[in-house]
Amino acid sequence: MDVHQAKIVISAVRPNQYPADGLEEIALAGRSNVGKSSFINTLIKRRNLARTSSKPGKTQTLNFYLIEEKFYFVDVPGYGYAKVSKTERAKWGQMIEEYMTDRQKLKAVVVVVDFRHEPTIDDKQMVEFLKYYQLPIVIVATKVDKITRGRRDGQKQMIRKALQLDKEDPMVLFSAVDKTGFDEAWEVLESYLEL
């Protein structure tokens, strides 16, 4: 997809704030600072529509980005950030769970992981949660440019195994730096949308 129009429509914390236009949605989940915002910005060819931050835990709302007036990317708060109080994390957890389990227009959830490292306990729990609720999952492994080509297959297998992915669960190797996986990411995401 060639994106010419993208804008943030609302930062929501409650269902009554979600857009009511009936457009389809793809959510993006991942650890704080894993590269979700960079992934969004790269896909829509914008430098900083989705705010990247050196401070983890910055996204505290569900951010709805309207893409080409056709569908939404929904950026959810990053998980696994220690400096946020337990109460705050529980609140985010409840908000994310409510959105993901009740939202009819949610077509798939992109789980963004760092290609360089083994998935965290939080990554594994997120995938388990999504599988439990039978939500389609797309794994996007970022920072792939930091791993030599020779090591990529082994790294990919390790991540698939750690997350207990099924054969049909797509995994896209992605780099915001050299645009690896750009076309593949769009292809996979578009397959979940009725555009």
C-alpha positions as CSV (number, residue, x, y, z in Angstrom):
1,M,0.0,0.0,0.0
2,D,1.2,3.4,-0.9
3,V,0.1,5.7,1.9
4,H,-0.6,9.4,1.2
5,Q,-3.0,10.1,4.1
6,A,-2.4,9.3,7.7
7,K,-3.5,11.1,10.8
8,I,-4.0,10.4,14.5
9,V,-7.8,10.6,15.2
10,I,-8.0,10.0,18.9
11,S,-6.1,8.8,21.9
12,A,-8.7,6.8,23.8
13,V,-8.8,5.1,27.2
14,R,-12.5,4.0,27.1
15,P,-14.7,2.2,24.6
16,N,-17.0,5.2,24.3
17,Q,-14.1,7.1,22.9
18,Y,-13.2,4.7,20.1
19,P,-14.0,5.8,16.5
20,A,-17.6,4.8,15.6
21,D,-17.2,4.9,11.8
22,G,-17.1,1.1,11.4
23,L,-13.7,1.0,9.7
24,E,-11.4,-2.1,10.3
25,E,-8.5,-2.0,12.7
26,I,-5.1,-3.6,13.2
27,A,-3.6,-3.2,16.6
28,L,0.1,-3.0,17.4
29,A,1.4,-4.4,20.7
30,G,4.9,-4.8,22.0
31,R,7.4,-4.0,24.7
32,S,8.2,-0.4,25.4
33,N,10.9,0.8,23.1
34,V,10.8,-2.2,20.8
35,G,10.1,-0.1,17.7
36,K,6.3,0.0,17.3
37,S,6.3,3.8,16.4
38,S,9.2,3.4,14.0
39,F,7.3,0.5,12.4
40,I,4.2,2.6,11.9
41,N,6.1,5.6,10.7
42,T,8.1,3.5,8.2
43,L,5.0,1.9,6.8
44,I,3.2,5.2,6.3
45,K,6.4,6.9,5.1
46,R,6.1,9.7,7.7
47,R,9.0,10.7,10.0
48,N,7.1,11.1,13.2
49,L,3.3,10.8,13.1
50,A,3.6,8.0,15.7
51,R,5.8,9.6,18.4
52,T,9.0,7.7,19.0
53,S,10.5,8.3,22.4
54,S,13.7,7.5,24.2
55,K,11.5,7.3,27.3
56,P,9.9,3.9,27.5
57,G,6.3,3.8,28.7
58,K,5.3,6.9,26.9
59,T,2.2,5.6,25.1
60,Q,-0.5,5.4,27.8
61,T,-3.6,5.4,25.6
62,L,-4.9,3.6,22.6
63,N,-3.8,5.8,19.7
64,F,-6.0,5.4,16.6
65,Y,-4.2,6.3,13.4
66,L,-6.5,6.6,10.3
67,I,-4.8,5.4,7.2
68,E,-6.0,6.5,3.8
69,E,-9.5,7.0,5.3
70,K,-9.8,3.1,5.0
71,F,-8.7,1.6,8.2
72,Y,-6.9,2.2,11.5
73,F,-3.6,1.3,13.1
74,V,-4.2,1.2,16.8
75,D,-1.1,1.6,18.9
76,V,-1.5,0.1,22.4
77,P,0.6,1.0,25.4
78,G,4.0,-0.8,25.5
79,Y,4.2,-3.5,28.1
80,G,7.0,-4.7,30.4
81,Y,8.2,-1.3,31.5
82,A,9.3,-1.5,35.1
83,K,9.2,2.2,36.0
84,V,5.5,2.4,35.8
85,S,3.6,1.6,39.0
86,K,1.8,-1.8,39.3
87,T,-1.5,0.0,39.5
88,E,-0.9,1.9,36.3
89,R,0.2,-1.3,34.5
90,A,-2.9,-3.1,35.7
91,K,-5.0,-0.2,34.4
92,W,-3.3,-0.4,31.0
93,G,-3.7,-4.2,31.0
94,Q,-7.4,-3.8,31.6
95,M,-7.8,-1.2,28.9
96,I,-5.9,-3.3,26.4
97,E,-7.8,-6.5,27.3
98,E,-11.1,-4.8,27.0
99,Y,-10.2,-3.3,23.6
100,M,-8.8,-6.6,22.2
101,T,-11.6,-8.9,23.4
102,D,-14.6,-6.7,22.7
103,R,-13.7,-4.8,19.5
104,Q,-15.6,-6.3,16.6
105,K,-13.6,-4.3,14.0
106,L,-10.2,-5.6,15.2
107,K,-8.9,-7.8,12.4
108,A,-5.4,-8.7,13.5
109,V,-2.8,-7.9,16.2
110,V,0.8,-7.2,15.3
111,V,3.1,-8.2,18.0
112,V,6.4,-6.3,17.6
113,V,9.5,-8.1,19.0
114,D,13.2,-7.3,18.9
115,F,14.8,-9.6,16.4
116,R,18.1,-9.5,18.3
117,H,16.8,-11.0,21.5
118,E,14.8,-14.0,22.7
119,P,11.2,-12.9,23.3
120,T,10.5,-11.8,26.8
121,I,8.0,-13.3,29.2
122,D,5.6,-10.4,28.4
123,D,5.9,-11.2,24.7
124,K,5.1,-14.8,25.3
125,Q,2.1,-13.9,27.5
126,M,0.8,-11.5,24.9
127,V,0.9,-14.2,22.2
128,E,-0.8,-16.7,24.6
129,F,-3.5,-14.2,25.4
130,L,-4.2,-13.5,21.7
131,K,-4.2,-17.2,20.9
132,Y,-6.6,-17.8,23.8
133,Y,-9.0,-15.3,22.3
134,Q,-8.4,-16.6,18.8
135,L,-7.2,-13.3,17.5
136,P,-5.1,-13.4,14.3
137,I,-1.4,-12.7,15.1
138,V,1.3,-11.2,13.0
139,I,4.8,-11.2,14.5
140,V,7.0,-8.3,13.3
141,A,10.6,-8.7,14.3
142,T,12.3,-5.3,14.2
143,K,15.9,-4.3,14.1
144,V,16.7,-7.1,11.6
145,D,19.5,-4.9,10.1
146,K,21.5,-5.5,13.3
147,I,21.8,-9.3,12.6
148,T,24.0,-10.7,9.8
149,R,22.1,-12.5,7.0
150,G,23.8,-15.8,8.0
151,R,22.3,-15.7,11.5
152,R,18.8,-14.7,10.5
153,D,17.3,-18.1,9.9
154,G,18.5,-19.4,13.3
155,Q,17.2,-16.3,15.0
156,K,13.8,-16.6,13.3
157,Q,13.4,-20.3,14.3
158,M,14.4,-19.4,17.9
159,I,11.7,-16.7,18.1
160,R,9.0,-18.9,16.5
161,K,9.8,-21.7,19.0
162,A,9.9,-19.3,22.0
163,L,6.5,-17.8,21.1
164,Q,5.1,-21.3,20.2
165,L,3.8,-20.0,16.9
166,D,1.8,-22.1,14.6
167,K,3.0,-22.7,11.0
168,E,0.3,-20.3,9.7
169,D,1.3,-17.4,12.0
170,P,3.1,-14.9,9.8
171,M,6.4,-13.5,10.9
172,V,7.9,-10.5,9.1
173,L,11.5,-9.5,9.5
174,F,11.6,-5.8,9.5
175,S,14.0,-2.9,9.6
176,A,13.1,0.8,9.9
177,V,16.7,1.6,8.9
178,D,17.0,-0.2,5.6
179,K,13.3,-0.9,4.9
180,T,13.7,-4.7,5.0
181,G,10.2,-6.3,5.1
182,F,8.4,-3.2,4.0
183,D,6.5,-4.8,1.1
184,E,6.0,-8.1,3.0
185,A,4.6,-6.3,6.0
186,W,2.0,-4.5,3.9
187,E,1.1,-7.7,2.0
188,V,0.5,-9.6,5.2
189,L,-1.5,-6.7,6.9
190,E,-3.6,-6.1,3.8
191,S,-4.5,-9.8,3.7
192,Y,-6.5,-9.3,7.0
193,L,-8.4,-6.2,5.7
194,E,-11.3,-6.0,3.3
195,L,-10.0,-2.9,1.4
